[in-house]
Amino acid sequence: MTSYLSFILWFLFIVGPLGILVWLTWRWWRASPRITAPAWRSYPAIGIIVIVGLSGLFWIISSAWIYASGGAASYSPIFRWFARLGLLAAVIQGLFFIVTPPAILVWAIRRWWRTSPRIAAPAWRSYLAIGAIVLVGLSQLLRIVTGVWADVSGGGGFPDNPAFVRLFGLGFFAAPAGLLVSLLGKGVLRWPACWLSALMTFLWIFTTPWDI
């Protein structure tokens, strides 16, 4: 059961960034114009997408190569280059999961704030979408707080502190609660809250050492 769950989480960890990369590329390709003014700001964004895509591709190839060869591929100079690019992909993906949720949250709130009217009919569904964003923000904040707390306390596990356990539980359940609430919501905040809640739920499950 543990190995099966690990495979699912590993599969999501690979498919998740790849799916988002494909979605961003497809969305950019359908946009008009694709290069906005000033152009010098558009080209670096395209370059970053290309670098992330190539790094992820080399990382997947090197992982499959080492698995298929039973470890013998590690002696190949070509494989070492693939592995270095794969390491770059791992760093980029790590930064992606750290930076992306707060960035999307700020973007969603800013976009909603500039929308008129902010509360669409029926009003109760708009308030549910706002509540879902609040739950997502709370989950992100508590994930950072508990992560720093656990890292500072040392030991590689959870601090033996009732306050930490309560904060951890609150942050953990805030993410799926935000997902459920967002499905009933309506308006500009609905889908950002839905996707962020799903991402935060995945991150809470994936980064939690359940065997401790």
N, C-alpha and C positions, 0 to 999 in steps of 0.2 A: 504493500500500500504506500509506504514511504517513497520507494523508488518510482512508483507510478505518479505520485504527486510531484516529485522532483522533475520528472520528465515533462509534465504539463507546464510547470512553472518555467522550466528551461525553454520549452517551445514558445511560450508566451513572451519570454524575454527576448527571443530572437524575432518572432513574427511581429510583436508590438512595434518596435522601432521601424522595421521594414514596412509595415502597413502604413504607418504615419508618413514615412518618406514617400511612398507611392502616392498617397493621398495628396500630399503637398505638391508633388510634381504634377499630378493630374489637374489639381486646382489651378496651378500656375499656368499650365498649358492652355487651359480654357479661358484664362483671363485675357482681357483686351483693354489696353496694350500690355504685353508681357514685361516690357522694360518701361518703367515709370521714371519721371523726372524727379530729382537728378539721376542720370543714368549711372553715375559712379557709385551710388548706393545700391543699385539693383544688381550690378555685376558681382560684388563681393558676396551677396546673399546666394546667388546662383553658384558661385565657387564653393561656398560652404556645403551646399546640398550635394554637389558633385563629390567633394572630399568625403563626406559622411557616407554617401552611397558606395564609393569605391572601398573605403575602409571596412564597411560592413560586409561587402562582398568577399574581400580577401580574408576577413576573419572567419566567415562561414566556410570558405574553401579550405583554409588551414585546419579548422576543426574537423571537417569531414575527412581530410587527408590523414590526419594523425589517427583518427578512429579506424579508418579502413586499413591502414598499414600496421596497426597494432603497436604504434610507437616508433616504428623504424623510420618514419618520415622525418623525425627530428634531426637525423644526421645529414639531411639534404640542405645544401646552401640555399636552394630556391625556397624550401619550406621556411627557413629562418627569416627570409624577407617577408613571406606571407604572415608569419607569426608576429613580426614587428608591426606590420600594418594592422593585424588583428588586435594587438595591444592598443594601438591608437584608437581603433574602433571601440574597444572596451572603455577607454577613458572618455571618449566622446559620449558613449551611451550612458556612462555614469553621470557625467555632467548634465546630460539630457534629462535624466530622471530627477536630478536635484533642482535644476533651474527651470525646467519647463512648467511644472504645476503652478508655482507662484507667478510666473510670467503670464500664463494663460488666465489665471485668476485676475490679475491686475488688468489685463486687456479686456476681459469680459465685463468687469465692473466699469471700466472707463467707457466702453462701448455702450453699456446700458445707461450710464449717466448722461451721455450725449444724445440718447434716443428721446424722441417726443411723440406720444406720451410714454412715460416710463411704466405706468400701470395700465395694462391692456385689459379689455373685458374678456371673460369675467375676472373681476379684481382678485378673487380668492385664489385663482390659479397663478396669477402674477406674484402674489405674496408667497405662494409655495415655492416658486422659482427663486425668489429672494432668500427664503429660508434655506433652500438647498445650497445656494452659494455660501451662506453663512456657515452651514455645516461643513462644507468643503474647506473653507478658510480655517475653521477651527481644527479640522483634521490635519491640515498641513502644518499649522502652528504647533500642535501637540506632537506631531511626528518629529519636528525639529527639536523641540524641547526635550522629549524623552530620548531622542537619539544622542543629543549632547550629554544629557544626564547619564545615560548608560555608558557612554564613552569615557566620561570623566571619572565615573565610579570604578572603572576597571573590572577585571575579572572575566570579561567576555560574556557575561550574562546580564540578567535583570538585577537592578539594585533591590535589596531586601528592604523596601520602604513602602508602606501602605499608600502614601501620597503618589509615588511613582506608579504603582499598580492602578490607582484610580485614574490618573492622567492618561496612562497607556490605554486602558479600557475605553475611556471616553473618546480618545482620538481614533481608536480602532473601529468602534461602532458608529462614529460620526460619518465615516465615509460611506458605508452601505446605506445608512439612513438617508444621507444626502442623495444617493442614487434613487432610492424609492420615492422620495419626495419630488425629485426633479421629473420623474416620469409623469407625475400628476400636474406639474407646473405648466406655465405657458409664458411666452414672451421671449425677449432677446436672451435672457439668462438661462433659459431652460436647457438647451443642448450643451453649452459650455459646462453647466453644472453637472449634467448627466455624464459627459465624457470625463470630466475631472474626478467625479466620484468613483467611476469605474477604475480609473488609473490609480487613485489613492487606495482603493480597496485592494487592488493587485499589489501595490507597493507594500502595504501593511502586511499582507500575507507572505509575500516573497522575502521580505527583509527581517521577518521575525524568526528567531531561533527556537522553533517549537520543541526541539528535543531537550531544551534546558529545563 
